[in-house]
């Protein structure tokens, strides 16, 4: 009997299992949201530190409900980050029974790498890219033709800026996971990735231009790490490819001796 035959379930049982997994995800998100809503002000205080580092210490709100909805959005954004391990675990538990043991061993490292790389990208955005970008964007304040031009960012506008930056850098840092998965399922090959370096540079530059402000420094802060991650993915694919070939080569070597 195969591994998959042992885990076969009727359609109704699959739907019940899916419902249970979704309920766990919703429950984890709701609990995390409640906790994060209680700490919404300290979380937002953490998010505004790059703005302070850029030399700007004032946020305004012009809509009477804006500050309230900002706290709701902050809580939901933080809750999504906090609940992600539970959500990923539930997805894995739902998908894993339908995979062979070899497929489980191949997929699990990617699942474990995702939060690490996402956190690394978000940390780069928070500690380096956002202060640089904000300093550039707020640098337009001053006297313009006899008119005093002053930057007065709103709380909602700044939250949108911060979350897009953090999420954009975090997702961009998942490039190695994406490339290794594409190679594993046979959509791309190691030779194609090596030959496509020049196209990768152009594509990464385009992504950096979209995700960052128009200043050169912010774009370089994303472009350089992303290209390094592209090269890291190639090296990782080479290493894992050798490991996959070793078990296949062993029986052939034994037969040749015989």
JOHUBEL-V650950 format. One line per field, one symbol per residue. ss: DSSP state (H for helix, E for strand, C for the rest). psi: psi as a letter, one per 20 degrees, with the letter a starting at -180 (. if undefined). burial: b if it has 24 or more other ideal C-beta (glycine too) atoms within 12 Angstrom, else e. Layout:
ss->???
psi->???
burial->???
This chain:
ss->CCHHHHCCCCHHHHHHHHHHHHHHHHHHHHHHHHHHHHCHHHHHHHHCHHHHHCCCCCCECCCCCHHHHHHHHHHHHHHHHHHHHHHHHHHHHHHHCCCCHHHHHHHHHHHHHHHHHHHHHHHHHHHHHHHHHHHHHHHHCEEECCEEECCCCEHHHHHHHHHHHHHHHHHHCCHHHHHHHHHHCCCCCHHHHHHCHHHHHHHHHHHHHHHCCCCHHHHHHHHHHHHHHHHHHHHHHHHHHHHHHHHHHHHHHHHHHC
psi->prhhhhjpqrgghghgggggghgggggghgghggghhhkgghghhghihhghhjjpkpqrpiphighghghgggggghhgghighgghghgghhhghjqrhhhghhhghhhhhghghghgghgggghggghgghhghiiiqapokipopppmqqggghgggghggghghghhijghggghghhhijhrrghhgghkghhgggghhgghhgirrjqhghhhhhgghhhhhghhggghhgghhghhhghhhghhhghhh.
burial->eeeeeeeeeeeeeeeebeeebeebbeebbeebbeebbeebeebbeebbebbeebebeebeeeeeeeeeebbebbbbbbbbbbbbbbbbebebbbebeeeeeeeeeebeebbebbbebbbbbbebbbebbbbbbbbbbbeeeeeeeeeeeebebebbebbebbbbbbbbbbbbbbbbbbbbbebbeeeeebeebeeeeeebeeebeebbeebbbeeeebbebbbebbbebbebbbebbeebeeeeeeeeeeeeeeeeee
